[in-house]
Amino acid sequence: MHRLFFHIALWLVFKTFLLAYVPDRAGIERKLKENRYFLEFINAGISNFGDEKSRQLLQKAATEHYRAYRAYLQGHYDISHDYIRQSQLILRDLYVYMYDNIYRRDALYLLKSNSVVVVSSRDERAIKLLNLGYRDVKHADIYRKKGYHYPEHLYSIKIYSYIDGIKYLRQAKRYAFLAIIETHTPLPDKADFKKQTPDDYFNREKAEFLEDYLRVKNILTNMIDRKYIINDYDYFSHHDDNYGYISYEKPNLLEKYLNEAEAYLAKQK
């Protein structure tokens, strides 16, 4: 009798454990929205200046995401969950690749290539901005390491940490531009480029965000046209990407890959 009760209790505990992990509509909808954010965030960088490997990884992740969305619409929430996990597994590797081979490389190049001009100018404000850029690269590396050391199966938590790291690298590139602008700006025309955290930077009101983007872009354009700055590293693509925008005339690869996945899967019916 005691053994029977033990087996019944064990079965109930096991059943409860299984039910706790059965995907439901609301949970899958939330995960789809989260995964779409992961795709859209990294899409700007890949559309702007990704290489063949990063484009292939994005295409694979987008295809798995579309499979998950289709399974969700059909009510197959467990299957949808599996596709989301597969998409996040690919995105985890994609974020690490973009961090190591694109974002960190470009941030350091923009800071180092302008450092001689900035330091030799002896402009204290420009030097301060340059130092803030190097500081943000160090902060970015902290988030990169945190993401790497999270347990292997916590894909979304790892990706969020990599996103924070890339935000810092984007801001480091922005400080590189502000430092060189400050160096070549006459004293009466200097703007007040204040210090701020990535959260302050990215969580501003949309109008303020756009105003800052246009202000810096207009100054860069003016200085390049007047030969104060030599645009030898595709400055405008980096400036657009710093704000999460895809540069003019460059394709939106995520949109392209999702449309291709839709067309391909429609033929499989």
Buried (B, 14 or more C-beta within 10 A) or exposed (E): EEEEEEEEEEEEEEEEEEEEEEBEEEBBEEBBEBBBEBBEBBBBBBBBBBEEEBBEBBBBBBBBBBBBBBBBEEEBBEBBBBBBBBBBBBBBBBBBBBBEBBBBEBBBBBBEBBBEBBBEBEBEBBBBBBBBBBBBBEBBBEBBEBBEEBEEEBBBEBBBBBBBBBBBBBBBBBBBBBBBBBBBBEEEEEEEBEEEEBEEBBEBEEEEBEEBBEEBBEBBBEBBEEEBBEEEEBBBBBBBBBBBBBBEEBEBBBBBBBEBBEEEEEEEE
